[in-house]
Structure formats: structure tokens, C-alpha cells
Amino acid sequence: MSSDNPKWLVFFLVATGVFFATMDSSMVNIALPAIMAEFQSPLAHTQAVVLIYLLTTSATMLFWGHVSHDLGREKIYIIGLLIFALGSFLCSQARSLNVMLFLRFIQGLGAAMMMANGPAMLKMAFGPDQLGRSLGLMGIATSLGLMTGPALGGFLIEYFSWRTLFLLPAPICITVGGLARIFIRPQPGPESSRQPFDWPGGLWWVCLLTAATYTLSHAAAPHTSMLQLISGCGLSGLFLFFFLRRQGRLAHLAPGGDAQPRAIIPAILFQEKSLVIAVATAALIFLCLFSVLILTPFYLDRVLQLPASQIGLIMLAIPITALVTAPLAGWLADYSEARIVATCGLIICSCGLYAFTTLSTTTPPWLVAGRLGFLGVGLSLFLSPNSASALRAIGEPYIGTVAALLATARTLGMLLGIALAGLSFALFFSYLSGGLDMKDYSAGQAENFVRALHYSYFCFLAIGLLAVILSASRPIRTKA
């Protein structure tokens, strides 16, 4: 199936959604200290503002990838853009943390509908020969969103309120969504390929992500007992067992036409080594990236005592360097071996992670920005070749599932990165400070704060090196 819509019109629609989704995530990270102060909530509860958003996208993207193949990717994408705008506006009006979390769930549903379909829409619009370049250009939109978020977020927090961060995207997204509804023609999937969604498998998938996220994010909380921790791990393992058993059962059933649901993750996808590695490395590197994005603003705020506007400028280092590198990465994705380019990007990311293990209480802000820049260059070099290699490996019947799977891997990595960053830092800081939480931080705990950061970053450096090893083992791509 090919798209009848002009490719640059499709690109504009996808780029708009990517821009605001990435801007939202980067702004919310900057706003966490302000949200914590207003609602007087501990870190484990405050970081749920980000966790619930990522959990919702991770849990529902595979569903939207399946539904979009039947109903039309463009249609689902536009609806998602409008739901995202509505959720963003309502978040700006939240008067309690619990209400805020529910509205972030609504916003996450809209983001999942967009992220599950963006790469697939680009492949259908641009074709496989220009896939790398289109993904590279999408990297520019991603970088601009990440670049705008910290700077604009820091300015709005310092001079207005964190609520304006959620209020700003709503009218623009609604306008673009309305225009797209007029000018973009939905492309429904073929009738012969339609199959019902695997609701039992979807239920186990949601239960697995929810149990694992809750367990990780609350593992270091003072009120969490060992029994609760063991129970959470046990439930996560049980849900994983039921999910895998369900997927295995569907894989071994004979085709039953429209009556038999397709597995959420079809078994044929696991036969493509390049796809498995692309998904795994994406999850691992986003885990490492979001550990940095969560912990660094607290370091800049608590230890270096910088104002919110300056913190936003420092956090710009990642998107600025990614913006410069994205076009080159897209070109290399079409003309070079993905294994080489993506692995080099991961090596650069690992160097950046190692640099964060050398932070001190007196590190100049510009050196912190330099460390973030390493991550931006490496991430940009990794993303386009990695995504292109996965999308090229699979044919049209599964392109929506693969796009959703890649997006799920990234958001799952973000989700785990946030949860593990909070868990590892809380454990190390509590041990070094004699049982204190981050909300109890004072200037006298600066050394312990930095040491806890070091130990946490060493853990994520090990995960980054694992991603390097996996990426280097990709199969060599053979050109047609």
C-alpha cells in the first residue's frame, strides 16, 4: 500500500507531533523540582508525573499500531494529536498530584497514538530508499523539541509557573490537527489482512508494565517493606509468564482468518536478528539517556544552585548537538552500514556517561553542558540508522507493528530509566546520608549527593556498554 498524500505534508504532520511530544517530555523533566515544591511530594511520587505518561504510551502503543493498520494510520495519528492537546491543557489546570497523574494518562494516550504511527507513515510516504533521510529530518524535529523544552520551560518556570508549560502546546496542536483533518486523506489497511486485537495478551502486557514500574519506582521509598518488594517482583514475573505463554500459543495456532487474533508481537518478528537488536539497543540507550535527564536537573538545582532558566540552557546541549548531527546520521543511514554508524553512536554515548561519573560539587556549568553534548551526538548518530535497519527488515503487513515496537522500546527505556534512576540514587543517597531522601537535601549533603550520582551513573554506564556490544553484533546489511 502506498500513500496518496504528498510526502512533505505527511512529514509536516508527523514532525509537529514529534516536536511537541519531545518538547513536553523535556519541559516536564525541568519542572519536576517545581512540581515537587508545590505539591510537597517526595521524589518517588513526583516522578510519577513522568512515569504515568511513559507507562501509558508503552502499554498502549502496540494496540494503536494494530488498530491503525485497519482504520488508517493518518486518522489515528490526527486523533492522537488532538487528545494530546486536550490532555496538555487539562494538566495546566490540575490542583492536586493525583488529578495531575490522571490527566497525564490522558495525554499519554494521545502521544501513544502518534508515536505508534509516525515512522510507518514516513516509510509509506517516502519509500525505503529515502527512509534514512526522512528519519534524519525527523531527528531535527526531535532535536528542536528537546532544545525548545528546557530553554522555554526554564524561562516559564522562573517568570510564570510550571502550569504554563502544559498550557502552551494545546492551541497549536489543536490547530495543526484540524488542518490535517482537512488536507490529509486517511489510508485504510487492506480488508484481507484485518484481524482482531489480542485482548488477553494486551491485558497481560499492561499488567506486566504496571507491576514492574510500580515495583521499581517504589522500591526505595521509606514505607515500602521487603514483603511488598518481593510481592511486586513476583507479580511482575507472573504477568511476564502469562504474556509469553499467550504469545507462544497464538504463534503455534493455525491461521484462522478474521476469527483468530494476531499476536501482539508476532513470532516472525523475533526471527529478524536486526530487528531484535534494534529494539533492544533502543530500549537500553533510552534507559541511560533518561537517567541523565532525570538526575542532572536535580544536581544543577541542589548542588550547583543554578536558577531554572540557566538549568534549561544547560540542558539544551543534548538537542543542539543532536540537531547538528541528525542530517548526517540520516544520510549515513541510507548509504552506510547501520551496524557501524549505530555502534559508533553508542560508543560516544558511553563516553558521555563515563564523563558524568567525574562530576564534583564545583564542576563548572559549561563542563556539564559538554558532557550532555556527548550524549546528544551519540544519540543522534544511533537513532536514524537503528530505526531504518529495523523498518527495512520487515514488509508492509508488519510495518505498523514494527514502528509501534520501536516506539515502545524507546518509551519503555525511558520508563525504566526514570524508575531505575530514582531507585538507584535514592538507595545510594540514603545509604551515604544516613537515611535521608532527596527532599531532605541540604547544602551539607552536597558531597554525599555527588557520590550517590557517581554510583548511579556507573550502573548506567554498564548498561550503555551492553548496548554497544549488542549493536556490534548486528547482521551485515546487504543492499539490493
C-alpha positions in Angstrom: 0.0 0.0 0.0 1.3 3.4 -0.9 0.2 6.7 0.5 -1.7 9.2 -1.8 -0.8 12.1 0.4 2.1 14.4 -0.5 5.1 13.2 1.4 6.0 16.6 2.7 2.5 17.1 4.1 2.8 13.8 5.9 6.3 14.9 7.1 4.9 18.2 8.5 2.1 16.4 10.4 4.5 13.8 11.9 7.1 16.4 12.7 4.6 18.5 14.5 3.6 15.7 16.8 7.2 14.7 17.4 8.2 18.2 18.2 5.5 18.8 20.8 5.8 15.3 22.3 9.6 15.7 22.8 9.2 19.3 24.0 6.7 18.1 26.6 9.0 15.4 27.9 12.0 17.8 28.2 9.9 20.5 29.8 8.4 18.2 32.4 11.8 17.0 33.5 12.9 20.5 34.1 9.6 21.2 36.0 9.9 18.2 38.4 11.6 20.3 41.2 8.9 23.0 40.9 6.1 20.4 40.9 7.6 18.7 44.0 7.8 22.0 45.8 4.1 23.0 45.0 2.6 19.6 45.9 5.0 18.9 48.8 5.6 15.3 47.5 8.6 13.0 47.7 10.7 12.1 44.7 9.0 8.7 44.3 5.6 10.3 44.0 6.7 13.3 41.9 8.5 11.3 39.3 5.2 9.5 38.7 4.2 12.7 36.6 6.7 11.4 34.0 6.2 7.7 34.8 2.5 7.6 34.2 2.9 9.3 30.8 5.6 6.8 29.7 3.7 3.8 31.2 0.6 4.8 29.2 2.5 5.1 25.9 4.5 1.9 26.5 1.4 -0.1 27.4 -0.9 1.1 24.5 1.4 1.7 21.5 1.2 -1.9 20.3 -2.6 -1.7 20.4 -2.6 1.5 18.4 -0.2 0.0 15.9 -2.6 -2.8 15.4 -5.7 -0.7 15.2 -4.1 1.8 12.8 -3.3 -0.9 10.3 -7.1 -1.4 9.9 -8.5 2.1 10.4 -5.8 4.2 8.8 -2.6 5.5 10.4 -3.2 9.1 9.4 -6.7 9.0 11.0 -5.4 7.6 14.3 -2.4 10.0 14.3 -4.6 13.1 13.9 -7.0 11.9 16.7 -3.9 11.3 18.9 -2.6 14.8 18.3 -6.0 16.3 19.4 -6.2 14.1 22.5 -2.6 15.1 23.4 -3.6 18.7 23.1 -6.6 18.2 25.3 -4.6 16.4 28.0 -1.9 19.0 27.9 -4.5 21.8 28.5 -6.2 19.9 31.4 -2.8 19.3 33.0 -2.3 23.0 33.3 -5.4 23.2 35.4 -4.6 20.3 37.9 -4.9 21.2 41.5 -3.6 18.1 43.1 -0.9 15.5 42.2 -3.5 12.7 41.8 -5.5 14.7 39.3 -2.3 15.6 37.6 -1.4 11.9 37.2 -4.8 11.0 35.7 -4.6 13.9 33.2 -1.0 12.8 32.2 -2.6 9.4 31.5 -5.0 11.1 29.0 -2.1 13.0 27.5 -0.1 9.7 27.2 -2.9 8.0 25.2 -2.7 10.8 22.6 1.1 10.6 22.4 0.9 6.8 22.0 -1.4 7.2 19.0 1.1 9.5 17.4 4.3 7.6 18.2 2.9 4.3 17.1 2.3 5.6 13.6 4.8 8.3 12.8 7.7 6.1 11.4 5.2 3.9 9.4 3.7 7.0 7.8 7.1 8.2 6.8 8.1 4.9 5.3 4.9 4.8 3.2 5.2 8.4 2.1 9.0 8.5 1.3 9.6 4.8 0.4 12.5 2.6 1.6 15.2 4.4 -0.5 14.7 7.7 1.4 13.8 6.3 4.7 17.0 7.1 6.4 16.9 10.7 5.2 13.3 11.2 6.3 14.2 9.8 9.7 17.2 12.1 9.9 14.9 15.1 9.1 12.6 13.8 11.9 15.6 13.9 14.1 15.8 17.6 13.5 12.2 17.9 14.7 13.0 15.8 17.8 16.1 18.0 18.5 14.1 21.2 18.1 11.5 19.9 20.6 14.2 18.8 23.1 16.0 22.1 22.5 13.0 24.3 22.9 11.7 22.4 26.0 14.5 23.2 28.5 15.0 26.8 27.5 11.3 27.7 27.2 10.5 25.6 30.3 13.2 27.2 32.4 12.0 30.7 31.4 8.3 29.9 32.0 9.0 28.3 35.4 11.2 31.2 36.6 8.9 34.1 35.5 5.4 32.4 35.4 4.6 28.9 36.6 5.1 25.3 35.6 1.5 25.2 34.6 2.2 27.4 31.5 4.4 24.5 30.2 1.3 22.4 29.7 -0.9 25.3 28.5 1.3 26.4 25.7 1.2 23.4 23.3 -2.6 22.9 23.4 -3.8 25.6 20.9 -1.1 24.9 18.4 -1.7 21.1 18.4 -5.4 21.7 18.0 -4.9 24.0 15.0 -2.5 21.6 13.3 -4.7 18.6 14.0 -7.7 20.5 12.5 -5.8 21.4 9.4 -4.5 17.9 9.0 -8.1 16.6 9.2 -8.9 18.7 6.2 -5.9 18.1 4.0 -4.7 14.6 4.9 -6.6 11.7 3.4 -6.7 8.6 5.7 -5.2 5.4 4.1 -7.1 2.4 5.5 -5.4 -1.0 5.6 -6.4 -3.9 3.2 -9.6 -5.7 4.3 -7.9 -9.1 3.7 -5.3 -8.5 6.4 -7.6 -7.4 9.2 -7.5 -9.5 12.4 -9.0 -8.8 15.9 -6.7 -7.5 18.6 -5.4 -9.9 21.1 -7.2 -8.6 24.2 -5.9 -11.2 26.7 -2.3 -10.6 25.6 -2.9 -6.9 25.8 -4.2 -7.3 29.4 -1.1 -9.3 30.5 1.2 -6.7 28.8 -0.5 -3.8 30.7 -0.3 -5.7 34.0 3.3 -6.5 33.4 4.4 -2.9 32.7 2.3 -1.6 35.6 3.6 -4.0 38.2 7.2 -3.7 37.1 7.1 0.1 37.0 5.4 0.4 40.4 7.8 -2.0 42.0 10.9 -0.2 40.6 9.7 3.3 41.4 8.7 2.4 45.0 11.5 0.1 45.9 13.5 2.7 47.7 10.6 4.5 49.3 10.7 4.5 53.2 7.2 3.0 53.5 8.0 0.0 51.2 8.6 -3.2 53.1 10.6 -6.2 51.9 7.3 -8.2 51.6 5.9 -5.5 49.2 9.1 -5.5 47.2 9.1 -9.3 46.9 5.4 -9.4 46.0 5.9 -6.8 43.3 8.7 -8.7 41.7 6.7 -11.9 41.9 3.7 -10.3 40.3 5.8 -8.9 37.5 7.3 -12.3 36.9 3.9 -14.0 36.9 2.5 -11.4 34.4 5.5 -11.9 32.1 5.0 -15.7 32.2 1.3 -15.3 31.2 2.1 -12.8 28.5 4.8 -15.0 26.9 2.6 -18.1 27.1 -0.2 -16.3 25.4 2.1 -15.1 22.6 3.6 -18.5 22.2 0.1 -20.1 21.9 -1.0 -17.7 19.2 2.2 -18.3 17.3 1.6 -22.1 17.1 -2.1 -21.9 16.2 -3.0 -22.5 12.6 -4.2 -19.3 10.8 -7.9 -18.9 11.4 -8.8 -15.9 9.2 -10.6 -13.0 10.8 -11.6 -15.0 13.9 -8.1 -15.6 15.2 -6.3 -12.6 16.7 -2.8 -11.8 15.7 -0.2 -11.9 18.5 0.7 -8.5 19.9 4.3 -9.2 19.0 4.1 -11.7 16.0 6.7 -14.6 16.3 8.0 -13.8 12.8 9.5 -10.5 14.1 11.7 -12.4 16.5 13.3 -14.2 13.5 14.8 -11.0 12.3 18.0 -10.5 14.3 18.5 -7.0 13.1 15.0 -6.0 14.4 15.6 -7.7 17.8 18.9 -5.9 18.2 17.4 -2.6 17.1 14.6 -2.9 19.7 16.9 -4.0 22.5 19.6 -1.3 21.9 16.9 1.4 21.6 15.5 0.4 25.0 18.9 0.3 26.7 20.2 3.6 25.4 17.0 5.5 26.2 17.2 3.9 29.7 20.6 5.5 30.1 19.6 8.8 28.5 16.6 9.4 30.8 18.6 8.5 33.9 20.7 11.5 32.9 17.7 13.7 32.1 16.1 13.0 35.4 19.1 13.3 37.7 21.1 16.1 36.1 18.4 18.9 36.7 18.4 18.0 40.4 22.3 18.2 40.5 22.2 21.6 38.8 19.4 22.8 41.2 20.5 21.3 44.5 24.3 21.2 44.3 25.3 24.0 41.9 22.2 26.1 43.0 21.5 27.4 39.5 18.2 29.2 38.6 15.7 27.3 36.5 16.4 29.4 33.4 20.1 28.6 33.5 19.3 24.9 34.1 17.2 24.9 30.9 20.0 26.5 28.9 22.5 23.8 30.1 20.1 21.0 29.2 19.9 22.4 25.7 23.3 20.8 25.0 21.7 17.4 24.1 19.2 18.7 21.5 21.6 21.3 20.0 24.3 18.7 19.3 21.6 16.2 18.1 20.2 18.9 15.8 23.6 19.4 14.1 24.3 15.7 13.8 20.8 14.5 12.7 21.1 15.2 8.9 24.4 13.4 8.7 23.0 10.5 10.6 20.1 10.3 8.2 22.4 10.3 5.2 24.6 7.7 6.7 21.6 5.5 7.4 20.9 5.3 3.7 24.4 4.9 2.4 26.4 3.3 5.2 26.3 0.1 7.3 23.8 0.6 10.2 25.9 -1.7 12.4 28.9 0.7 12.1 27.2 4.0 12.5 24.8 3.0 15.3 27.6 1.3 17.2 29.8 4.4 16.9 26.9 6.5 18.3 26.5 4.2 21.3 30.2 4.3 22.0 30.0 8.1 22.1 27.0 7.9 24.4 29.0 5.6 26.7 31.9 8.1 26.8 29.4 10.8 27.8 28.0 8.5 30.6 31.6 7.9 31.9 32.2 11.7 32.0 29.2 12.1 34.3 30.9 9.8 36.9 33.5 12.6 37.3 31.2 15.4 38.4 32.0 17.3 41.5 30.4 19.9 43.8 32.4 22.6 41.9 32.1 21.4 38.3 31.6 24.5 36.0 28.2 24.5 34.3 29.7 24.6 30.8 31.5 21.3 31.5 28.2 19.8 32.5 26.8 21.0 29.1 29.8 19.4 27.4 29.0 16.0 28.9 25.4 16.4 27.8 26.6 17.3 24.3 28.4 13.9 24.0 25.2 12.2 24.7 23.4 14.3 22.0 25.9 13.5 19.3 25.9 9.8 20.1 22.1 9.5 20.4 21.7 11.3 17.0 24.2 9.0 15.3 22.4 6.0 16.7 18.7 6.7 16.2 18.3 7.0 12.4 20.4 4.0 11.4 18.9 1.9 14.1 15.3 2.7 13.2 16.0 2.4 9.4 17.6 -1.0 9.8 14.5 -2.3 11.7 11.9 -0.9 9.3 13.7 -2.2 6.3 13.8 -5.7 7.7 10.0 -6.1 7.7 7.4 -6.0 5.0 4.2 -4.0 4.8 1.9 -6.3 6.8 4.0 -5.7 9.9 5.3 -2.2 9.4 2.8 -0.7 11.8 3.7 -3.3 14.5 7.4 -2.6 14.0 7.0 1.1 14.2 5.0 0.7 17.4 7.5 -1.8 18.7 10.4 0.6 18.2 8.5 3.4 19.9 7.5 1.1 22.7 11.2 0.1 23.2 12.2 3.8 23.4 9.4 4.7 25.9 10.0 1.5 27.9 13.6 2.5 28.1 12.6 6.0 29.3 10.2 4.4 31.8 12.9 2.1 33.2 15.5 4.8 33.1 13.3 7.1 35.3 12.4 4.3 37.7 15.9 3.0 38.0 17.4 6.5 38.3 15.1 7.3 41.2 15.7 3.9 42.7 19.5 3.8 42.4 20.0 7.4 43.5 17.6 7.0 46.5 19.3 3.9 47.7 22.8 5.3 47.4 21.9 8.7 48.8 20.0 7.1 51.7 23.0 4.9 52.5 25.5 7.7 52.3 23.4 10.3 54.2 22.1 8.0 56.9 18.6 7.5 55.6 17.7 10.9 54.1 15.5 11.4 51.0 16.2 13.9 48.2 13.5 16.2 49.6 15.5 16.4 52.8 18.6 17.6 51.0 20.7 20.5 52.5 23.9 22.1 51.5 25.8 19.9 54.0 24.9 16.8 52.0 26.4 18.0 48.7 29.3 15.5 48.8 27.0 12.6 49.5 24.7 13.8 46.8 27.5 13.8 44.2 28.9 10.4 45.4 25.4 8.9 45.0 25.3 10.4 41.5 28.7 8.7 40.7 27.5 5.3 41.8 24.2 5.6 39.9 26.0 6.7 36.7 28.4 3.8 36.9 25.4 1.4 36.9 24.0 3.1 33.8 27.5 3.1 32.1 27.5 -0.7 32.4 24.1 -0.8 30.6 25.4 1.5 27.9 28.4 -0.8 27.3 26.0 -3.7 27.0 24.1 -1.8 24.2 27.5 -1.3 22.4 28.2 -5.0 22.4 24.7 -5.8 21.2 24.8 -3.2 18.4 28.2 -4.5 17.2 26.7 -8.0 16.7 24.1 -6.8 14.1 24.0 -8.8 10.8 25.6 -7.0 7.9 23.1 -5.4 5.6 23.1 -6.5 2.0 21.9 -3.9 -0.5 19.5 -4.8 -3.3 
